[in-house]
Amino acid sequence: MKKPSRQIREEIARLQDQLKAAETREAERIGRVALKAGLGDLEIDEGELLTAFEEVKARFRKAG
């Protein structure tokens, strides 16, 4: 049975809310770890920091 467009839009809105909440939890978790590591005290360019995080991601993906 096909869903009406209204119901699909409601599901999309609900999923967008869930995605936003999940991203917030993930960002808070990563932020807490970064602060514990002392990154909050450093003057680091955002681009450099992103590159470093990408390197860490690659390292852990290889290990898994």
Number of C-alpha atoms within 10 A of each C-alpha: 3 5 7 8 9 9 10 12 11 11 12 12 12 12 12 12 12 12 12 12 12 12 12 12 12 12 12 12 11 12 14 14 12 12 11 10 10 10 14 12 8 7 7 11 8 9 9 10 12 12 11 12 12 12 12 11 12 11 11 10 9 7 7 5
